[in-house]
Amino acid sequence: MPFINAIVGSKELASASAAKTETRPSWDTIANIEDLREIAKRRMPRTFFEYVEAGSYDELTLRANREALDALELRQRVMVDVSARIQETTIVGEPVSLPVALAPAGLTGAVYPNGEIHAARAAQSSGVPFCLSTMSVCSIEDVAAATGKPFWFQLYLMKDRGFSQSLIERAHAAQCPTLILTMDLHVEGQRTADVHNGLGIPPRMTLSNVMDIAMHPRWAFGMLGSKEYTFGNLKDAIKHSGNLGILSEWVKQQFDPSFDRHDVEWVRKLWPGKLIIKGILDPKDAEIAVAAGADAVLVSNHGGRQLDGAPSTVEAFPAVRDAVGDRAEILFDSGIRSGLDVLKALALGAQACLIGRAYLYGLGAGGEAGVSKALSLISEELDAGMALTGVTDVKTVQRDVIVH
Ligand SMILES: Cc1cc2nc3c(=O)[nH]c(=O)nc-3n(C[C@H](O)[C@H](O)[C@H](O)COP(=O)(O)O)c2cc1C
């Protein structure tokens, strides 16, 4: 077949395929989360894009999360009437339009100006919960004032228990229905990219950072009109809080390695709403969380940003599920990039998933509209996945949806 050889070897085909691989997604042609990631990469200063991307140390766990999800095979079923498909469910009793919530992420306001408010509004209009991080730029009160619907709050317990208590009280005053208590940050895992980029504690302003920001004027001008660039929830904790270096140093000293089950019990007593314990990978820890009164356990390795070498959440999930049984809900995060991933997590036994980078890419690509786009992509992919695996309701996904 010489003509095929001629075509395959032709310069035209070579340049056509080069052009194809160089095709860059635009807003109108976004097909998946990876496209939002590409756009975010162009729009954000490299330092902050890499802050979102990074895993800890050699990024073994970061990669394991994706590899394990990719390795799960879905069982195609075709002899089923799937004309009605339901994604509505509940997470810790709260009705949601799809089994997804936006995970807490620090410095979301550096991904996009006033990023926490954009993400909270997108979550609200999409009918899913948004969780504000302790380490956010916009404070609890800022987000409450800018959004209509109550959001969730995530707590890092500080050594200063009085200040921790005040954060809990502020979240309650803002009518947050749910508190996520993050347990996997007794010390901070090193994110190598952040060290290289000077985004450690305290942050360093290098010539390369300045150039990086100067090359992204849209982002830079947006930031000028947004909230003061600091940790909004923490700035009243110390004097000189306007100095991000001093505040960051305080934060670093405040992460508490003594944090254990007694502190979870203390938080449980203080917090009247729903309590989710985040960062559980081990069945023994899950037992303790449930015994301390958790309404849900979130199987998470912090998106591969803490213990490098920890198992993927796909690997860790079954033992936690078996230990918890039906005494509490079990949620899943770390590695979710599509609705098909959500379907796999539901098949493992998760009530719902939290997404981190998948929405942060949307935020970096286009603020509120980008987060809404991320959520609608996930919902559409989940819908197609349900239809082709014979699933009509997310509440009844069976384990045999996964082949092995
Ligand atoms: C940029 C970034 C910042 C994060 N900050 C926090 C945080 O402040 N508190 C927390 O509990 N988890 C934090 N996480 C972890 C997320 O809540 C979530 O566990 C993780 O992103 C899930 O993995 P995924 O990004 O692959 O979806 C952060 C994750 C990212 C990517």
The ligand as a Tripos MOL2 file, in Angstrom:
@<TRIPOS>MOLECULE
LIG
   31    33     1     0     0
SMALL
NO_CHARGES

@<TRIPOS>ATOM
      1 C1         -4.0190   24.1400   46.2910 C.3       1 LIG1
      2 C2         -4.5850   23.2560   47.3590 C.ar      1 LIG1
      3 C3         -4.7640   23.7490   48.6360 C.ar      1 LIG1
      4 C4         -5.2960   22.9340   49.6340 C.ar      1 LIG1
      5 N1         -5.5410   23.4660   50.8760 N.ar      1 LIG1
      6 C5         -6.1790   22.7120   51.8050 C.ar      1 LIG1
      7 C6         -6.5830   23.2860   53.0390 C.ar      1 LIG1
      8 O1         -6.3720   24.4710   53.3000 O.2       1 LIG1
      9 N2         -7.2190   22.4860   53.9360 N.ar      1 LIG1
     10 C7         -7.4810   21.1540   53.6760 C.ar      1 LIG1
     11 O2         -8.0620   20.4630   54.5160 O.2       1 LIG1
     12 N3         -7.1290   20.6120   52.4960 N.ar      1 LIG1
     13 C8         -6.5080   21.3560   51.5550 C.ar      1 LIG1
     14 N4         -6.2010   20.8060   50.3440 N.ar      1 LIG1
     15 C9         -6.5890   19.4090   50.0530 C.3       1 LIG1
     16 C10        -8.0150   19.3580   49.4500 C.3       1 LIG1
     17 O3         -8.9800   19.6870   50.4050 O.3       1 LIG1
     18 C11        -8.3310   17.9710   48.9090 C.3       1 LIG1
     19 O4         -8.1250   17.0110   49.9090 O.3       1 LIG1
     20 C12        -7.4960   17.6180   47.6720 C.3       1 LIG1
     21 O5         -7.3660   18.7240   46.8310 O.3       1 LIG1
     22 C13        -8.1470   16.4800   46.9150 C.3       1 LIG1
     23 O6         -7.3470   16.0990   45.8400 O.3       1 LIG1
     24 P1         -7.5680   16.6150   44.3290 P.3       1 LIG1
     25 O7         -6.9870   17.9900   44.2740 O.co2     1 LIG1
     26 O8         -6.8030   15.6470   43.5340 O.co2     1 LIG1
     27 O9         -9.0500   16.6220   44.0720 O.co2     1 LIG1
     28 C14        -5.6400   21.5950   49.3410 C.ar      1 LIG1
     29 C15        -5.4550   21.1030   48.0410 C.ar      1 LIG1
     30 C16        -4.9410   21.9170   47.0630 C.ar      1 LIG1
     31 C17        -4.7700   21.3560   45.6810 C.3       1 LIG1
@<TRIPOS>BOND
     1     1     2 1
     2     2     3 ar
     3     2    30 ar
     4     3     4 ar
     5     4     5 ar
     6     4    28 ar
     7     5     6 ar
     8     6     7 ar
     9     6    13 1
    10     7     8 2
    11     7     9 ar
    12     9    10 ar
    13    10    11 2
    14    10    12 ar
    15    12    13 ar
    16    13    14 ar
    17    14    15 1
    18    14    28 ar
    19    15    16 1
    20    16    17 1
    21    16    18 1
    22    18    19 1
    23    18    20 1
    24    20    21 1
    25    20    22 1
    26    22    23 1
    27    23    24 1
    28    24    25 2
    29    24    26 1
    30    24    27 1
    31    28    29 ar
    32    29    30 ar
    33    30    31 1
@<TRIPOS>SUBSTRUCTURE
     1 LIG1         1 GROUP 0 **** ****
